[in-house]
Structures are given as C-alpha cells and as structure tokens.
C-alpha cells in the first residue's frame, strides 16, 4: 500500500515491499476470478505496520490495550493448558467450537442480558470471520446489503470481495434512522430487489461512535420481521460502556418477539473476545437461527475446519479461574480516561470548524473537518511531517463519501500519546486551513474552542454528518 496525496507524493506504508511490475501482473491477470476485481485493501490492515514504527503515534488501528493483561497470568494459564490438555490443544476440534468455550460465550452474552442456546453458537476465528461467513452463505454477485454510513472499515473489503451492492444509510446521533431504512427498502422493492441482510453496529459504532436508540432498535427488529430480512448485529463493544444505561441487544429484542424460549428468528449476532480479552486469541462467535447457522458451519468447514483449540482452551482456562468481569472493569476505567483525554485534546487543537462524536463507550471518535480538507491527503501529510496516523473517512464508505472525515482510536494509546497525536494532527489541519485561506483569498477564522450543542449533555452522542447538515442549511435558506 502507498498513500497518495493530490500532489502526487507517495508515502509507503510498507517501504520494504516493492509493487510488482505491470508486466508481472499481466502474467497472472487471466487467472484471477472476476470477484477479485471488487476486492479492496483494508485500511487498518495496510496501516498495521505503522504500529511497529517507534516514531509514529498511531490512532489508526482498532487496537485494545493488551498491556493490561498480566504476563504472569498468561504464563500460568498457558502452562495449565499445556500440563492438563496438551493432546486436546494440539488436535483438531469440532467446527462449532469446544463446549468449554461455548459456555464462556453464553456467560458473556448473559452479561448483556441476552440468553442463547449453546446449540445455536458457532465459534469463529475472530469476529471478522463471521462477516465473511455470512457473506459467503447469503450473497450472490450483485445482491444488496444495507449498512450504516459510515460503516466498519473492515467490512467494506469483505462486501466488495463478495461483489455485494451496498446501500448505506447515513446515521445521526441515534444511529441508523429507521424511517430512512424503510424508505430504502421500499425503493429497492420497487426495483424488484430485496436485501439479503442489514448490517449494523448498534453500540458505540465503529467508526461513528454513536449508539442506536432503544426506539430504533425495537423498530428495526419489527421491520426485519415484517419484511423477513436478516439483520447482522455486530456487537464487539457492547460491554465497553463508560456511562449511561445498557440497551438490549437486537438479538434479545427479536427473540422476545419470536416467543420461542430465547431464540431469534431474524438476527445473526456477532461477538468477539478481541475487545474484552485479547484480539490475539482470534476467537469470535456467531449466534444465528438454526438454518442459517448450518450454512455458516459449512462455510467455516471449507475455510479453516475449526478455530484454534489452543486459544479456545486458553479462554476456557481464563474464565475458569479468573474474574473476567473485574478485568473488564479495569479496561473500562482506563479507556474512559483515554476517551476524555482525546475529547479534551480535540477541543484544544482541532479548531472551530471541526466536529466530532462524543461516544459513551467503545474505542473510537469520528471527526468531520471542513469540506475542503481531504483526509486521505491529510494522512499522507501527517505521516510525512508529523509521524501520526489515523483512518481516513473514505475507508468507511463504498461510494467515495467521507472525504473530510477521520476515525481515531483512543483505547490502545497512552493518554500522553493521545494528546500529542491530536496536537500533531491539529498542526497539519491548521496548515491546510491556512493554505485554503491563501488560495481563496479569504482569511481563515482564528482557532477557538468549538461551542457544545445547546441541549447536549456532557459526553452525549453528538455526530455531525454532512448530508443532514446540507439539508438543514437548505431549509433555513428557503
């Protein structure tokens, strides 16, 4: 990957890797499947190497802080697995997952007031595999998915790889507007098209940071039932709430409407240990209606046979002798401080024309800059001159939107680095604002503290999304 800016400068993310020459690519072109034309590189994966550079402050990755996990506990648990279950750890396991791991998953979901049948759980190799398996099971080329705008940047390449047509619905501070979802579904129905599923991250959305309100959650599952459309509920961050009251999962709301002892008819639930334990264990899970789960299981058999028994047994050992809830509370206290540090730094350094979300949990803040600043260009400049990284907004859209937006992670970075990183990005923004003023002959406004929304409570979900801003401006001018 290289990051290009408008002047033609190229900042290599992997300077040690040379791109294949054109004639080398042509040699293999006729061999590639047609679907490879829709494959896109993941913005986060491309930039992972930046986290290895000591000179770069990376706010780009979706990284939790694994330094909080005690090394002696890790050694103790792995030693226990080695001493007591070596043969089982080194053997193939069932595709659906080891029973001991499934019990841990049921316990985690119970902590979110969601009761599930162990027989409807599939252990996966991270939450990312669930997205892939759902696409593999449900999509033919050209099939429609409905997703939020912006959406998880890691899902965008997967949707592209399966040649999906993605309809994105722009969010506000309460998440996806369900009236606009219904209007989109009506439009698609008039075209003779029915989405295969609706993809949503209802809690502390990645990258938007906003949370879907309870009325919208209820209406979403009603719409799914009325129209018989599946919903993929991606919920990696639900337990990382720093303030406010927890909201029910879509799965539990649909199960209540189904009235079948806790099982959902139309919601596929995606969970992961990556954010509450460790991404390195590469364990996630899906909970789905039995017919759907069967297809996901078959897809997983063809992909990797089973997820690692070593890490499954490690998770089971951890849950067996350690208070995972206490560890979670430690993470929440740490991440809350880091969120507050980032929000304070944004107010100090991003200037009067920037806006950002104020998440009540999760790991991300989504910022929107003036229209004339392209954050892909800004990233190239920030890496080159300030050694700081973030995810440009275009990575969260399938149609080129999000040019003036960016995602920043506060969970995996120390407070002092968060403040310094935001300060560095602020310098590059100020440079761009000054350049714009010079080129247009207008003096840019002096930096000042952005005023909070008049009726917003401290740290409430506040998001500025461009389409709604333009609509309101037009209405005022009329």
C-alpha positions in Angstrom: 0.0 0.0 0.0 1.0 3.6 -0.6 -0.9 6.6 0.4 -1.2 9.2 -2.4 -1.9 12.9 -1.9 -3.1 15.2 -4.6 0.4 16.5 -5.4 1.5 13.0 -6.4 3.6 12.3 -3.4 3.5 8.7 -2.3 4.1 7.7 1.3 4.8 4.0 1.5 3.1 2.1 4.4 5.4 -0.9 3.6 8.6 0.6 2.3 10.3 -2.8 2.4 7.8 -4.2 -0.2 8.1 -3.3 -3.8 5.0 -3.3 -6.0 5.0 -6.0 -8.8 5.9 -4.5 -12.2 3.0 -4.2 -14.7 4.2 -7.0 -16.9 4.4 -9.3 -13.9 0.7 -8.5 -13.0 -0.4 -9.1 -16.6 1.2 -12.6 -16.4 -1.5 -13.6 -13.9 -4.4 -11.4 -14.9 -6.3 -14.1 -16.9 -6.1 -16.5 -13.9 -7.8 -14.3 -11.4 -11.5 -14.8 -10.6 -13.8 -12.0 -11.5 -14.6 -11.3 -7.9 -11.1 -10.2 -7.2 -11.8 -7.0 -9.2 -14.1 -6.0 -6.3 -11.5 -6.7 -3.6 -10.3 -3.7 -1.7 -7.4 -3.5 0.8 -8.4 -2.9 4.4 -7.3 0.5 5.6 -6.5 -0.9 9.0 -4.5 -3.9 7.8 -2.5 -1.7 5.4 -1.5 0.5 8.3 -0.8 -2.1 10.9 2.9 -1.9 10.2 2.8 1.7 11.4 2.2 0.5 14.9 5.7 -1.2 14.7 7.4 2.1 14.0 8.5 3.7 17.2 8.4 7.2 15.7 4.7 7.1 14.7 1.8 7.8 17.0 -0.9 5.6 15.6 -4.5 6.4 16.3 -5.5 4.3 13.3 -5.8 0.7 14.4 -8.8 -0.8 16.2 -6.5 -1.9 19.0 -7.4 -2.6 22.6 -4.6 -2.3 25.2 -3.2 -5.8 25.7 -0.5 -4.4 28.0 -3.2 -4.6 30.7 -3.1 -8.4 30.7 -0.7 -9.6 33.3 2.2 -11.6 31.8 2.3 -14.0 34.8 -1.4 -14.8 34.4 -0.9 -15.5 30.7 2.1 -17.8 31.6 0.1 -19.6 34.3 -2.9 -20.2 32.0 -0.8 -21.5 29.1 1.1 -23.7 31.4 -2.1 -25.1 32.7 -3.3 -25.9 29.2 0.0 -27.5 28.4 0.1 -29.6 31.6 -3.5 -30.8 31.6 -4.8 -30.7 28.0 -1.8 -30.9 25.6 -3.2 -33.6 23.3 -6.6 -31.8 23.1 -5.0 -28.4 22.5 -2.8 -29.8 19.6 -5.7 -31.7 17.9 -8.4 -30.7 15.5 -11.6 -29.6 17.3 -15.2 -29.5 16.2 -16.1 -26.8 13.7 -18.8 -25.4 16.0 -16.2 -24.9 18.8 -15.3 -26.7 22.0 -18.1 -27.0 24.6 -16.0 -25.3 27.3 -15.5 -22.2 25.0 -19.2 -22.1 24.1 -20.0 -22.0 27.8 -17.8 -18.9 28.1 -19.7 -17.3 25.2 -23.0 -18.0 26.8 -21.8 -16.4 30.0 -20.6 -13.2 28.2 -23.9 -12.9 26.4 -25.8 -13.3 29.6 -23.8 -10.3 30.9 -25.6 -8.3 28.2 -29.0 -9.7 29.3 -29.1 -12.0 26.2 -29.9 -15.7 26.7 -28.8 -18.0 24.0 -28.9 -21.7 23.3 -25.4 -23.2 23.2 -26.5 -25.3 20.2 -27.0 -22.0 18.2 -23.4 -20.8 18.8 -20.6 -21.1 16.3 -17.1 -20.3 17.5 -15.1 -18.4 14.8 -11.6 -17.2 14.1 -12.4 -13.7 15.3 -15.4 -11.6 14.6 -14.2 -10.7 11.1 -14.8 -14.3 10.1 -18.4 -14.0 11.0 -18.8 -11.2 8.4 -17.1 -13.3 5.8 -19.1 -16.4 6.6 -22.4 -14.5 6.5 -21.5 -13.0 3.1 -20.4 -16.5 1.8 -23.6 -18.1 2.9 -26.1 -15.4 1.8 -24.6 -13.4 -1.2 -24.6 -13.9 -4.9 -22.8 -11.3 -7.0 -25.0 -8.2 -7.2 -27.1 -8.9 -4.1 -27.9 -6.0 -1.9 -26.8 -5.3 1.7 -28.0 -2.4 3.7 -25.4 -0.8 6.0 -24.9 2.3 8.1 -22.9 5.2 6.8 -20.2 5.3 7.8 -19.7 1.6 8.4 -16.9 -0.6 9.8 -13.9 -0.2 7.5 -13.0 -3.9 7.9 -16.4 -4.9 6.5 -16.1 -2.8 3.3 -13.4 -5.1 1.7 -15.4 -8.2 2.6 -18.6 -6.8 1.0 -16.5 -6.0 -2.1 -14.9 -9.4 -2.3 -18.4 -11.0 -2.5 -19.5 -8.4 -5.1 -22.3 -7.0 -3.0 -24.2 -3.9 -3.8 -24.2 -1.9 -0.6 -26.8 0.7 0.2 -25.5 2.9 3.0 -27.9 4.9 5.2 -26.4 7.9 6.9 -26.6 8.0 10.7 -27.4 10.7 13.1 -26.8 10.8 16.9 -29.2 7.9 17.5 -27.7 5.6 14.9 -29.4 4.5 11.7 -32.7 6.3 11.1 -35.2 3.6 10.6 -37.6 5.7 8.6 -34.8 6.2 6.0 -34.2 2.4 6.2 -37.8 1.7 5.4 -37.7 4.2 2.5 -34.6 2.5 1.1 -36.3 -0.9 1.4 -39.4 0.5 -0.4 -37.2 1.8 -3.2 -35.4 -1.5 -3.6 -38.7 -3.4 -3.5 -40.0 -1.2 -6.3 -36.9 -2.2 -8.3 -37.6 -5.8 -7.6 -34.6 -6.1 -5.2 -34.6 -7.5 -1.7 -31.6 -7.0 0.6 -30.0 -10.2 1.9 -29.3 -8.6 5.2 -29.0 -5.4 7.2 -25.6 -4.8 8.7 -25.4 -2.7 11.9 -23.1 -2.0 14.8 -25.7 -0.7 17.4 -23.3 0.0 20.3 -20.6 2.7 20.1 -20.5 2.2 16.4 -17.2 1.7 14.6 -16.2 4.2 13.3 -19.0 6.6 14.2 -19.0 6.2 17.9 -22.8 6.6 18.2 -25.3 4.2 19.7 -28.6 3.2 18.3 -31.5 4.4 20.4 -34.0 1.9 22.0 -37.0 3.0 19.9 -34.9 2.5 16.7 -33.7 -0.9 17.9 -37.3 -2.0 18.5 -38.5 -0.7 15.2 -35.5 -2.3 13.4 -36.4 -5.8 14.6 -40.0 -5.1 13.7 -39.1 -4.1 10.2 -36.9 -7.2 9.9 -39.8 -9.4 11.0 -42.4 -7.7 8.8 -40.2 -7.9 5.7 -38.4 -11.2 6.6 -34.9 -9.7 6.2 -32.0 -10.9 8.3 -30.0 -8.4 10.5 -26.3 -8.9 11.2 -25.8 -7.4 14.6 -22.1 -6.7 15.1 -21.5 -6.1 18.8 -17.8 -6.1 19.7 -18.1 -3.1 22.1 -21.4 -3.6 23.9 -19.7 -4.3 27.3 -17.3 -1.4 26.9 -19.8 1.2 28.2 -18.4 4.1 30.3 -21.6 5.9 31.1 -25.3 5.6 30.6 -27.6 2.7 30.9 -27.1 -0.5 28.8 -29.5 -1.1 26.0 -30.9 -4.6 24.9 -29.3 -6.4 22.0 -31.2 -6.7 18.8 -31.0 -10.4 19.2 -32.8 -10.3 22.6 -35.5 -8.0 21.2 -36.2 -10.2 18.3 -36.2 -13.3 20.5 -38.8 -11.7 22.7 -41.0 -11.1 19.7 -40.4 -14.6 18.5 -41.5 -16.1 21.9 -39.6 -19.3 21.4 -37.6 -19.6 24.6 -34.9 -17.0 23.7 -34.1 -17.9 20.1 -34.1 -15.2 17.4 -35.7 -15.6 14.0 -34.1 -12.8 12.0 -31.0 -11.6 13.9 -27.5 -13.0 13.5 -25.4 -12.0 16.4 -21.6 -11.4 16.1 -19.5 -11.3 19.2 -15.8 -11.4 19.9 -13.2 -11.8 22.7 -10.9 -9.3 20.9 -12.1 -6.3 22.8 -12.9 -7.8 26.3 -9.9 -10.2 26.5 -7.4 -10.1 23.6 -7.5 -9.9 19.8 -4.5 -12.3 19.7 -6.6 -15.3 20.7 -8.5 -14.8 17.4 -11.8 -16.0 18.7 -15.3 -14.7 18.0 -18.7 -16.2 17.6 -22.0 -16.2 15.8 -25.4 -16.9 17.2 -28.0 -17.5 14.5 -31.2 -19.2 13.6 -30.5 -22.9 13.1 -30.9 -23.0 9.3 -28.5 -20.0 9.0 -26.1 -21.5 11.5 -25.9 -24.7 9.5 -24.8 -22.8 6.4 -22.2 -20.8 8.4 -20.9 -24.0 9.8 -20.5 -25.5 6.3 -18.7 -22.3 5.2 -16.3 -22.5 8.1 -15.5 -26.1 7.4 -14.3 -25.1 3.9 -12.4 -22.1 5.3 -10.4 -23.4 8.3 -12.0 -26.6 9.6 -12.1 -25.2 13.2 -10.8 -22.3 15.2 -7.6 -22.9 17.2 -8.2 -25.4 20.1 -5.1 -23.9 21.8 -6.7 -20.5 22.2 -10.1 -21.9 22.9 -8.8 -23.8 25.9 -6.8 -20.8 27.0 -10.1 -18.8 27.1 -11.8 -21.5 29.0 -9.0 -21.7 31.5 -9.1 -17.9 31.9 -12.9 -17.9 32.6 -12.4 -20.9 34.9 -10.0 -19.3 37.4 -10.1 -15.5 36.8 -12.8 -12.9 37.2 -13.2 -11.7 33.7 -15.7 -9.1 34.8 -13.1 -7.5 37.1 -10.7 -7.3 34.2 -13.4 -5.7 32.1 -13.9 -3.0 34.7 -10.2 -2.3 34.7 -10.4 -1.8 30.9 -13.4 0.4 31.2 -11.8 2.7 33.7 -8.7 3.0 31.6 -10.5 3.6 28.3 -12.8 6.2 29.9 -9.8 8.3 30.9 -8.3 7.9 27.4 -11.6 8.9 25.7 -11.8 12.0 27.9 -8.1 12.8 27.1 -8.9 12.6 23.3 -12.0 14.8 23.6 -10.1 17.4 25.6 -7.3 17.4 23.0 -9.7 17.7 20.1 -11.3 20.8 21.7 -7.8 22.3 22.2 -6.3 21.6 18.8 -8.8 20.9 16.0 -10.1 24.4 15.6 -13.6 25.9 15.3 -14.8 24.2 12.1 -14.2 20.6 13.2 -16.9 18.4 14.7 -16.6 15.0 16.4 -18.7 12.4 18.1 -18.6 12.0 21.9 -19.1 8.3 22.5 -20.4 6.8 25.7 -18.3 3.7 25.2 -16.3 1.7 22.7 -13.0 2.7 21.2 -13.4 5.4 18.5 -14.1 9.0 17.8 -15.3 10.1 14.4 -14.3 13.6 13.4 -15.5 15.8 10.5 -13.4 18.6 9.1 -14.2 21.4 6.7 -15.2 20.2 3.2 -12.1 21.4 1.5 -9.8 19.1 3.6 -9.4 15.6 2.2 -8.3 13.3 5.0 -6.5 10.9 2.6 -4.3 13.8 1.6 -4.1 14.9 5.2 -2.9 11.4 6.3 -0.1 11.5 3.8 1.0 14.9 5.1 0.5 13.8 8.8 2.7 10.8 8.3 5.4 12.6 6.4 5.7 15.7 8.6 4.3 14.8 12.0 4.6 10.9 12.2 1.0 10.4 13.3 -1.7 8.2 11.7 -5.5 7.8 11.7 -8.0 6.2 9.4 -9.3 8.4 6.6 -13.1 8.6 6.3 -13.4 7.1 2.7 -12.4 3.7 4.1 -15.8 3.6 5.9 -17.9 4.1 2.7 -18.3 2.2 -0.5 -19.1 5.2 -2.8 -16.3 7.7 -2.1 -18.1 9.6 0.6 -16.4 10.6 3.9 -13.5 12.5 2.3 -13.4 15.1 5.0 -13.8 12.6 7.9 -11.5 10.5 10.0 -11.6 7.8 12.6 -9.3 7.9 15.7 -8.8 5.2 18.3 -8.3 6.1 21.9 -8.3 2.7 23.6 -4.9 1.4 22.5 -2.8 4.5 23.1 -1.5 6.1 26.3 -3.0 9.4 27.3 0.1 11.4 26.7 0.4 10.0 23.2 -3.3 10.7 22.5 -2.8 14.3 23.4 0.4 14.6 21.4 -1.1 12.8 18.4 -4.1 15.0 18.3 -1.8 18.1 18.7 0.2 16.9 15.7 -2.9 16.3 13.6 -4.1 19.7 14.6 -1.0 21.3 13.2 -1.5 19.7 9.9 -5.1 20.8 9.8 -4.1 24.3 10.7 -1.6 24.2 7.8 -4.4 23.1 5.4 -6.8 25.8 6.7 -4.1 28.4 6.2 -3.3 27.2 2.7 -7.0 27.2 1.8 -7.3 30.8 3.0 -4.3 31.8 0.9 -5.6 30.1 -2.2 -9.1 31.5 -1.9 -8.0 35.0 -0.8 -10.0 34.7 2.4 -8.6 34.8 5.9 -9.4 31.6 7.8 -11.1 32.1 11.1 -8.9 32.2 14.2 -8.8 28.9 16.2 -11.2 28.9 19.1 -13.0 26.5 21.3 -15.9 24.8 19.5 -19.2 25.5 21.3 -21.1 22.5 22.5 -24.6 21.8 21.3 -27.0 23.9 23.2 -29.1 21.0 24.6 -26.4 18.3 24.7 -25.5 16.7 27.9 -21.8 16.1 28.7 -20.3 13.3 26.7 -23.6 12.6 24.9 -23.6 11.0 21.5 -23.2 14.0 19.1 -22.4 13.5 15.4 -22.2 15.9 12.6 -23.0 14.1 9.3 -22.8 16.1 6.1 -25.9 15.2 4.3 -28.2 16.2 7.1 -26.2 19.4 7.6 -26.7 20.3 4.0 -30.4 19.6 4.2 -30.9 21.8 7.3 -28.9 24.6 5.7 -31.1 24.4 2.6 -34.2 24.5 4.7 -33.1 27.6 6.5 -32.2 29.4 3.3 -35.7 28.7 1.9 
